[in-house]
Each structure stands twice: as C-alpha cells, then as structure tokens.
Amino acid sequence: MCITDPFHVFLAGLPEGGSRVEADISDSFFAAVGESLKGHFRVALDIVRLGRGFTVAVKAEGTAVAPCDACLADVEVPVSNECTFTLSLDDLGADESVRVDGRTAMADLSWAVYETIALGMPTRVAHVEGGCDSTMSEILRSHSGRAEEGEGNSPWAELRKITQNNQSITQDGTS
C-alpha cells in the first residue's frame, strides 16, 4: 500500500452528506509526495457531498521538524492548520472548484494535505532563546561583521566614513 493511499478518494462512491478520512502521517508521506518536510501529523479530511459537488475540509495537527533559521539545527515546530476547498465532477460547480474527471471520479488529496501543513508552518523557525547550537552561533557571529573588533569590521563602516567625510566637507563649505 502506498503511503498516500488514504488520501486517494473515489468521489463517485461517497454517499450524500458527510464522510471522514483520518490518517496519521510521518516522514514517509512527505517523501512520497516529493517534499523534504519531516514530522508527525494527525490528518482528518471531512468531505461533504452535494450531488456532483464536494466540499473538502482538511485539518492537520502535529509537529514538523525544520531547520532553525539561526543555527540550522533541527527544531520541532507545532503546526495546526485547516483548509477548505470545493471539488466538482466534470465542469459542474463554481469557477473556484477544483474539477475532477467524472469518468474516473478519483481525487488524490495528498497534495492538499501537504499544502495545508506547509501553509501552517511559521514564517520564521527558531529555537527558544539560548537553544541554538552554540558552535554554529559562534561561527555566525564571527562572520557577521560584529565580532570582537566591533562595528569597525562591518562592510558598512567604510560607507559611514565616506558619508561622514561628505557631510564634513558640505559643512565646511568646500566642495
């Protein structure tokens, strides 16, 4: 059985009203959809059928493992997100509906699951204060231009000198 199988839904076989698909996913799911995200999630798909139209609500809760923006070490990030969209068989339904071929009536919702999780990730991923890898933090500080020598080591220091020189020339009235 393929890791993404719980999210392959035969729409024509769903009864009128609501249906629910639940699954636990982990790293192997993300690898199967071709993404490098890691983590463990509980995913629920609530699918409501109204004739040949469907409303799909994807809810994902769990923990992603992502690199820290500051030190690049792995950080566990809690993620909880929901996404709702509509599907329609053939060309029926609103313009915003995702259309599914009515002959097969099979919808692969694994990408919608992945996107729901990815969109729930925070913009900035970082350890709590003091949690970064100390070795990497020291390397970054030494390359930031604010090492022991202070701001004199900054590439902006030369620009400040030129600006100050230009200001003093202007104040002296010489050009």
C-alpha positions as YAML, in Angstrom:
chain: A
units: angstrom
residues:
- id: 1
  name: MET
  ca: [0.00, 0.00, 0.00]
- id: 2
  name: CYS
  ca: [1.28, 3.45, -0.92]
- id: 3
  name: ILE
  ca: [1.76, 5.96, 1.91]
- id: 4
  name: THR
  ca: [-0.59, 8.44, 0.18]
- id: 5
  name: ASP
  ca: [-3.41, 5.89, -0.37]
- id: 6
  name: PRO
  ca: [-5.70, 7.13, 2.44]
- id: 7
  name: PHE
  ca: [-5.93, 10.41, 0.54]
- id: 8
  name: HIS
  ca: [-6.94, 8.86, -2.81]
- id: 9
  name: VAL
  ca: [-10.70, 9.24, -2.63]
- id: 10
  name: PHE
  ca: [-13.21, 7.68, -5.04]
- id: 11
  name: LEU
  ca: [-15.69, 10.55, -5.11]
- id: 12
  name: ALA
  ca: [-18.45, 8.74, -7.00]
- id: 13
  name: GLY
  ca: [-18.55, 6.11, -4.25]
- id: 14
  name: LEU
  ca: [-19.18, 8.60, -1.44]
- id: 15
  name: PRO
  ca: [-22.71, 8.81, -0.06]
- id: 16
  name: GLU
  ca: [-24.69, 12.08, 0.02]
- id: 17
  name: GLY
  ca: [-23.80, 14.03, 3.13]
- id: 18
  name: GLY
  ca: [-20.58, 13.77, 5.08]
- id: 19
  name: SER
  ca: [-17.68, 11.32, 5.03]
- id: 20
  name: ARG
  ca: [-14.48, 11.38, 7.04]
- id: 21
  name: VAL
  ca: [-10.99, 10.07, 6.28]
- id: 22
  name: GLU
  ca: [-8.41, 10.08, 9.08]
- id: 23
  name: ALA
  ca: [-4.76, 9.09, 8.97]
- id: 24
  name: ASP
  ca: [-1.50, 9.52, 10.84]
- id: 25
  name: ILE
  ca: [1.35, 10.61, 8.58]
- id: 26
  name: SER
  ca: [5.09, 10.95, 9.05]
- id: 27
  name: ASP
  ca: [8.33, 11.41, 7.10]
- id: 28
  name: SER
  ca: [7.47, 8.67, 4.58]
- id: 29
  name: PHE
  ca: [4.34, 10.59, 3.48]
- id: 30
  name: PHE
  ca: [6.37, 13.73, 2.74]
- id: 31
  name: ALA
  ca: [8.94, 11.68, 0.81]
- id: 32
  name: ALA
  ca: [6.11, 10.06, -1.22]
- id: 33
  name: VAL
  ca: [4.80, 13.50, -2.29]
- id: 34
  name: GLY
  ca: [8.33, 14.61, -3.14]
- id: 35
  name: GLU
  ca: [8.92, 17.08, -0.32]
- id: 36
  name: SER
  ca: [11.69, 17.29, 2.28]
- id: 37
  name: LEU
  ca: [9.49, 18.29, 5.23]
- id: 38
  name: LYS
  ca: [9.61, 15.94, 8.20]
- id: 39
  name: GLY
  ca: [7.29, 15.41, 11.13]
- id: 40
  name: HIS
  ca: [4.31, 13.54, 12.53]
- id: 41
  name: PHE
  ca: [0.73, 14.65, 11.98]
- id: 42
  name: ARG
  ca: [-2.85, 13.54, 12.54]
- id: 43
  name: VAL
  ca: [-4.85, 14.46, 9.43]
- id: 44
  name: ALA
  ca: [-8.62, 14.49, 9.00]
- id: 45
  name: LEU
  ca: [-10.47, 15.03, 5.74]
- id: 46
  name: ASP
  ca: [-14.15, 15.90, 6.07]
- id: 47
  name: ILE
  ca: [-15.85, 15.53, 2.71]
- id: 48
  name: VAL
  ca: [-19.44, 16.68, 2.21]
- id: 49
  name: ARG
  ca: [-21.15, 15.54, -0.99]
- id: 50
  name: LEU
  ca: [-23.99, 17.53, -2.55]
- id: 51
  name: GLY
  ca: [-24.86, 15.89, -5.88]
- id: 52
  name: ARG
  ca: [-21.78, 16.13, -8.08]
- id: 53
  name: GLY
  ca: [-20.12, 18.76, -5.89]
- id: 54
  name: PHE
  ca: [-17.96, 18.21, -2.82]
- id: 55
  name: THR
  ca: [-16.67, 20.41, -0.02]
- id: 56
  name: VAL
  ca: [-13.40, 19.17, 1.44]
- id: 57
  name: ALA
  ca: [-12.08, 20.36, 4.79]
- id: 58
  name: VAL
  ca: [-8.51, 19.31, 5.58]
- id: 59
  name: LYS
  ca: [-7.35, 19.58, 9.19]
- id: 60
  name: ALA
  ca: [-3.79, 18.75, 10.21]
- id: 61
  name: GLU
  ca: [-2.28, 18.83, 13.69]
- id: 62
  name: GLY
  ca: [1.16, 17.70, 14.71]
- id: 63
  name: THR
  ca: [4.82, 18.54, 14.88]
- id: 64
  name: ALA
  ca: [7.10, 19.39, 11.98]
- id: 65
  name: VAL
  ca: [10.86, 19.14, 12.13]
- id: 66
  name: ALA
  ca: [12.52, 22.06, 10.34]
- id: 67
  name: PRO
  ca: [15.96, 23.71, 10.35]
- id: 68
  name: CYS
  ca: [16.38, 26.69, 12.68]
- id: 69
  name: ASP
  ca: [16.79, 29.94, 10.74]
- id: 70
  name: ALA
  ca: [19.59, 30.99, 13.08]
- id: 71
  name: CYS
  ca: [21.75, 27.88, 13.60]
- id: 72
  name: LEU
  ca: [20.38, 25.33, 11.08]
- id: 73
  name: ALA
  ca: [19.91, 22.64, 13.75]
- id: 74
  name: ASP
  ca: [16.57, 20.83, 13.71]
- id: 75
  name: VAL
  ca: [13.68, 22.38, 15.66]
- id: 76
  name: GLU
  ca: [10.35, 20.75, 16.45]
- id: 77
  name: VAL
  ca: [7.58, 23.15, 15.44]
- id: 78
  name: PRO
  ca: [3.95, 22.61, 16.46]
- id: 79
  name: VAL
  ca: [1.62, 23.02, 13.47]
- id: 80
  name: SER
  ca: [-2.16, 23.19, 13.39]
- id: 81
  name: ASN
  ca: [-3.96, 24.31, 10.26]
- id: 82
  name: GLU
  ca: [-7.22, 23.89, 8.36]
- id: 83
  name: CYS
  ca: [-8.04, 24.40, 4.70]
- id: 84
  name: THR
  ca: [-11.37, 24.14, 2.88]
- id: 85
  name: PHE
  ca: [-11.98, 23.89, -0.85]
- id: 86
  name: THR
  ca: [-14.55, 22.53, -3.28]
- id: 87
  name: LEU
  ca: [-14.36, 19.77, -5.86]
- id: 88
  name: SER
  ca: [-16.75, 19.10, -8.71]
- id: 89
  name: LEU
  ca: [-17.10, 16.23, -11.13]
- id: 90
  name: ASP
  ca: [-16.71, 17.35, -14.75]
- id: 91
  name: ASP
  ca: [-17.50, 21.02, -15.46]
- id: 92
  name: LEU
  ca: [-20.23, 21.36, -12.88]
- id: 93
  name: GLY
  ca: [-19.77, 23.70, -9.95]
- id: 94
  name: ALA
  ca: [-18.44, 27.14, -9.29]
- id: 95
  name: ASP
  ca: [-15.42, 28.66, -11.02]
- id: 96
  name: GLU
  ca: [-13.40, 28.23, -7.83]
- id: 97
  name: SER
  ca: [-13.98, 24.46, -7.74]
- id: 98
  name: VAL
  ca: [-11.22, 22.00, -8.49]
- id: 99
  name: ARG
  ca: [-12.52, 19.84, -11.31]
- id: 100
  name: VAL
  ca: [-12.15, 16.06, -11.19]
- id: 101
  name: ASP
  ca: [-12.62, 13.85, -14.24]
- id: 102
  name: GLY
  ca: [-16.12, 12.38, -13.91]
- id: 103
  name: ARG
  ca: [-15.11, 9.16, -15.71]
- id: 104
  name: THR
  ca: [-12.65, 8.12, -13.01]
- id: 105
  name: ALA
  ca: [-14.06, 10.26, -10.17]
- id: 106
  name: MET
  ca: [-10.79, 9.68, -8.29]
- id: 107
  name: ALA
  ca: [-9.27, 12.57, -6.36]
- id: 108
  name: ASP
  ca: [-5.73, 12.44, -4.98]
- id: 109
  name: LEU
  ca: [-5.91, 14.78, -1.99]
- id: 110
  name: SER
  ca: [-2.36, 14.11, -0.73]
- id: 111
  name: TRP
  ca: [-1.05, 17.38, -2.18]
- id: 112
  name: ALA
  ca: [-3.87, 19.29, -0.43]
- id: 113
  name: VAL
  ca: [-2.80, 17.60, 2.83]
- id: 114
  name: TYR
  ca: [0.83, 18.61, 2.27]
- id: 115
  name: GLU
  ca: [-0.11, 22.21, 1.40]
- id: 116
  name: THR
  ca: [-2.32, 22.51, 4.48]
- id: 117
  name: ILE
  ca: [0.63, 21.51, 6.65]
- id: 118
  name: ALA
  ca: [3.14, 23.69, 4.76]
- id: 119
  name: LEU
  ca: [0.87, 26.75, 4.97]
- id: 120
  name: GLY
  ca: [0.57, 26.22, 8.72]
- id: 121
  name: MET
  ca: [4.33, 26.46, 9.23]
- id: 122
  name: PRO
  ca: [5.55, 29.68, 10.84]
- id: 123
  name: THR
  ca: [7.42, 32.15, 8.65]
- id: 124
  name: ARG
  ca: [10.40, 32.13, 10.99]
- id: 125
  name: VAL
  ca: [11.59, 28.90, 12.60]
- id: 126
  name: ALA
  ca: [13.94, 29.30, 15.55]
- id: 127
  name: HIS
  ca: [14.88, 27.77, 18.86]
- id: 128
  name: VAL
  ca: [13.75, 29.44, 22.07]
- id: 129
  name: GLU
  ca: [16.25, 31.99, 23.37]
- id: 130
  name: GLY
  ca: [19.52, 30.21, 24.19]
- id: 131
  name: GLY
  ca: [18.51, 26.97, 22.44]
- id: 132
  name: CYS
  ca: [20.62, 27.40, 19.31]
- id: 133
  name: ASP
  ca: [23.69, 25.29, 18.64]
- id: 134
  name: SER
  ca: [26.49, 27.21, 20.41]
- id: 135
  name: THR
  ca: [29.19, 26.23, 17.90]
- id: 136
  name: MET
  ca: [27.14, 27.41, 14.92]
- id: 137
  name: SER
  ca: [26.09, 30.60, 16.74]
- id: 138
  name: GLU
  ca: [29.76, 31.44, 17.35]
- id: 139
  name: ILE
  ca: [30.64, 30.83, 13.69]
- id: 140
  name: LEU
  ca: [27.77, 33.07, 12.57]
- id: 141
  name: ARG
  ca: [28.82, 35.83, 14.99]
- id: 142
  name: SER
  ca: [32.39, 35.71, 13.69]
- id: 143
  name: HIS
  ca: [31.16, 36.18, 10.11]
- id: 144
  name: SER
  ca: [28.53, 38.80, 10.83]
- id: 145
  name: GLY
  ca: [30.92, 41.77, 10.96]
- id: 146
  name: ARG
  ca: [30.18, 42.33, 14.63]
- id: 147
  name: ALA
  ca: [32.93, 40.15, 16.01]
- id: 148
  name: GLU
  ca: [35.33, 41.19, 18.74]
- id: 149
  name: GLU
  ca: [36.53, 44.17, 16.74]
- id: 150
  name: GLY
  ca: [33.09, 45.76, 16.93]
- id: 151
  name: GLU
  ca: [31.47, 47.63, 14.07]
- id: 152
  name: GLY
  ca: [34.83, 48.59, 12.59]
- id: 153
  name: ASN
  ca: [34.85, 45.20, 10.91]
- id: 154
  name: SER
  ca: [31.49, 45.84, 9.24]
- id: 155
  name: PRO
  ca: [31.34, 46.44, 5.48]
- id: 156
  name: TRP
  ca: [29.11, 49.40, 6.33]
- id: 157
  name: ALA
  ca: [31.86, 51.06, 8.36]
- id: 158
  name: GLU
  ca: [33.62, 52.28, 5.21]
- id: 159
  name: LEU
  ca: [30.36, 53.67, 3.85]
- id: 160
  name: ARG
  ca: [29.79, 55.53, 7.15]
- id: 161
  name: LYS
  ca: [33.28, 57.06, 6.88]
- id: 162
  name: ILE
  ca: [32.58, 58.28, 3.33]
- id: 163
  name: THR
  ca: [29.18, 59.71, 4.38]
- id: 164
  name: GLN
  ca: [30.72, 61.47, 7.40]
- id: 165
  name: ASN
  ca: [33.53, 62.83, 5.22]
- id: 166
  name: ASN
  ca: [30.99, 64.18, 2.70]
- id: 167
  name: GLN
  ca: [28.96, 65.79, 5.50]
- id: 168
  name: SER
  ca: [32.03, 67.50, 6.95]
- id: 169
  name: ILE
  ca: [33.01, 68.82, 3.51]
- id: 170
  name: THR
  ca: [29.49, 70.20, 3.00]
- id: 171
  name: GLN
  ca: [29.51, 71.86, 6.45]
- id: 172
  name: ASP
  ca: [32.90, 73.45, 5.80]
- id: 173
  name: GLY
  ca: [31.57, 74.99, 2.61]
- id: 174
  name: THR
  ca: [34.24, 73.44, 0.44]
- id: 175
  name: SER
  ca: [33.33, 71.27, -2.45]
...
